[in-house]
Amino acid sequence: MALLLATLLAAPLAAQAAAPHPANVAAAFGNTVLTIDPDGRSRKIWLNPDGTWTGLSRRGLDLAGKWTAQGDKVCLKQSKPRLIGSLCETFPSKLDAGVETKDPTGKTIRLKLVKGHVTK
């Protein structure tokens, strides 16, 4: 009975781990997502298939955290430096494509997917 219960509990976890990533997330692997502010400055974000992300702030400071996919949105939770909550946005799914969205303060920003690991 315990083996059956363990199998039933593990099945959804295995299915979740094997599920393919949404296209808007998979396109980001190995590439850079830029968040471009109205003043032209940008943050760089790199998603990893294991659910982690790293990045550089507008001032060049290291950023890091975890990401999850919720429907067609990517939710970023930042641990370096630590921020409370998470931010969910629709990411661009094609190289050199962009989407306009709002930052947490209500400012319009642009998310753009560019080829490779861009640091400048």
C-alpha positions in Angstrom: 0.0 0.0 0.0 2.8 2.4 0.9 4.5 1.7 -2.4 1.3 2.4 -4.3 0.8 5.7 -2.5 4.4 6.7 -3.2 4.0 5.9 -6.9 0.8 7.9 -7.1 2.4 10.9 -5.4 5.6 10.7 -7.5 3.7 10.5 -10.9 2.6 14.1 -11.1 6.1 15.3 -10.1 7.7 13.2 -12.8 5.2 14.4 -15.4 5.8 18.0 -14.3 9.6 17.6 -14.6 9.3 16.0 -18.0 6.9 18.6 -19.4 8.4 20.8 -22.1 8.9 24.5 -21.4 6.5 26.9 -23.0 7.9 28.3 -26.3 8.3 31.8 -24.8 10.6 30.4 -22.2 12.5 27.9 -24.4 13.5 30.6 -26.8 15.3 32.5 -24.0 17.7 29.6 -23.1 21.1 30.6 -24.3 20.0 34.1 -25.2 19.5 37.4 -23.4 16.2 39.0 -22.3 16.7 42.8 -22.1 14.3 44.9 -20.1 14.6 48.3 -21.6 13.5 51.4 -19.6 12.1 54.6 -21.1 15.5 56.2 -20.5 17.2 53.5 -22.7 19.0 51.8 -19.8 18.5 48.0 -19.6 18.8 45.0 -17.4 20.0 41.7 -18.8 18.4 38.4 -17.8 19.5 34.8 -18.7 17.1 32.0 -18.0 18.4 28.4 -17.4 16.3 25.3 -18.1 16.7 24.2 -14.4 14.4 27.1 -13.2 17.2 29.5 -12.2 18.1 32.8 -13.7 21.0 35.3 -13.5 21.3 38.8 -14.7 22.9 42.2 -14.5 21.1 45.3 -13.2 21.0 48.7 -14.9 24.2 49.5 -13.0 25.9 46.2 -13.8 25.3 44.5 -10.4 24.8 40.8 -10.3 21.2 39.5 -10.1 19.9 36.0 -9.6 16.8 34.0 -8.7 14.3 31.4 -9.8 11.7 31.4 -12.5 8.5 29.5 -13.1 6.1 29.5 -16.1 2.5 30.3 -15.4 0.4 30.0 -18.5 2.0 32.2 -21.1 3.9 34.3 -18.5 7.3 33.9 -16.9 7.5 34.7 -13.2 10.8 35.8 -11.8 11.5 35.7 -8.1 14.7 37.5 -7.2 17.1 36.2 -4.5 20.2 38.3 -5.3 19.7 40.9 -4.0 16.7 39.5 -2.2 13.3 41.0 -3.2 9.9 40.1 -1.8 7.3 38.7 -4.3 7.7 37.9 -7.9 7.1 39.6 -11.2 5.2 37.8 -14.0 5.5 38.9 -17.6 4.9 37.6 -21.1 8.4 37.1 -22.6 9.2 37.6 -26.3 9.3 34.2 -28.0 11.4 35.1 -31.1 14.9 36.6 -31.4 15.0 40.4 -31.9 11.3 40.5 -31.0 10.0 42.6 -28.2 6.9 43.2 -26.1 5.8 46.3 -24.3 4.7 45.9 -20.7 4.6 47.8 -17.4 7.1 47.6 -14.6 6.0 47.4 -10.9 5.9 51.2 -10.7 3.6 51.5 -13.8 6.3 52.7 -16.2 6.1 51.3 -19.8 9.1 49.1 -20.5 10.1 46.9 -23.4 11.3 43.3 -23.2 13.5 42.2 -26.0 15.0 38.8 -26.8 18.5 39.0 -28.3 20.8 36.3 -29.5 23.6 35.0 -27.2 24.8 36.0 -23.8 24.9 39.8 -24.1 26.7 41.6 -21.3 27.1 45.2 -22.7 
